């Protein structure tokens, strides 16, 4: 729209000092005519929540860069009344680099329009204030995801004051992906309840929850039923101002519960554990009534393997603190969606009422494609993998919704491939690829996660990006994207080419995380001993050279021949330096005497570095079970490499999928995991919903799962 931001100014609340992990509110009134078609256009840093006439309308800034800003168009006619209306925009400012976002200049820009006519716009006279109910402890939820929060409902808000203008670009692009669908209601089931006693109140809040003594009680015991003591039923709770009784059906009949602990029961309060009925991703929403102000600790988790939510894992704190006021407390947190199955409340009150406690699901709108397999087990694997994948899609692909919500290069390549088959979705991966391309650093590598800024970097993930772009072009048929990406890809290729030594190989890059997968020997731990050459980095780069040559051909660039030749030369060096004839396979490191990893065999086959006469033998070494196996994520290279060989490797692959993914189906989880060890991996921080584990979708979609089944077709097929 021409001159969309002509009269709008970037503004911010008039506050002093460094701004990080803080919340603000902006308000303005505007007039609307009956029957008007009204839209709000908005861009912020970091996140916003929009209320019109006191009603929640939408939330969710598309995380971006200071020099690559996006805005949302939000239809608000359904929230607007004829005459005078009030808009409130709540803003969260992160102010720190994380894996999910990077530090920017805080600000908010908006305009409200009736079709082409502007009604009002952001300017310095807009009233604003800091929301001091958020305590701003700057405590990490995780070091990747960002801060958790603390909120005090007893704190009074300051008076409104005029805002100030800030300098930020008004060259904005419209959000490149769809807005999330946010559920209007929550659903959960009360899974456990009882009283708790503190272990040590001096511990951090997440550790307090993890270590507290729990004593289970029946619901009627909590309410005093059958104990001969005071009884607080729902009617009594409502009479005390609890309200929310009418919501018991709306939010799930098992959710609303009153409690009144009889005299003589020890403990510091009551605990409740709510089950969402499966892995969910959404915004925290609860209603609780207490007779006086008290502390409430809220923890999120994916399982109950500790007979409670695993609230503390190392330095991670999956616990939020809410200081309840006397009476009814309704709380909705729209600034960060959380991945979880279980929600746990520790309420430091001997009396009260919980109306509901859950998350309002936030889902990306998707169209499900035909399931290309007929076997019942394979269908279940497809459906569970599809659900896992969908839960890892919000503004961009995420590794997992619980712990990180980060778009990694390698992870997102797997997710994009699976998404083509599961959803037929192309705008979403294209936007993600553009975010990645915009993160190109001076050293020729992409940021590990985008649009964040990350203190570590994995070189092979940048190499995989070239394949991601090529595959997007092949599956979508969007050949114009080749020309758009060519300059960024060329810088990446020139960087890797420039790292080659006189050996004709690329050594491990100093000061970086030379990681390939979570298996011994290739998990990025330093080997020492000077310059280190490994076959995996060189195989990934060789594949990138070949993919770039294909993209260059599509773009009509003469660079194709050069990088085809570099690919062939590097493949020759790979075979010459890493083949171990006596063992029928390839070593991972130049100084290793024999093969150690399945991934190495898979990647050299995948990159085309194995001479034709040795491919069968290498494939058999890969299938022998004698080497360190590929983890869930890297099976995609293993299976593709085997399918490129002669023989009935599909049957072998399907058997492995049935065994590995079938075992996860037999667990209580309704999604697929980060690794086969599940929650116990990574010192008890393993994710139970991880996008890269959707690999079977790609295999079933591309190859089918039985003879006679037809694989899915795409423009590049």
Order of alpha helices (4+ residues) and beta strands (2+ residues): beta-beta-beta-beta-beta-beta-beta-beta-beta-beta-beta-beta-beta-beta-beta-beta-beta-beta-alpha-beta-alpha-alpha-alpha-beta-beta-beta-beta-beta-beta-beta-beta-beta-alpha-beta-alpha-alpha-beta-alpha-alpha-alpha-alpha-beta-beta-alpha-alpha-alpha-alpha-alpha-alpha
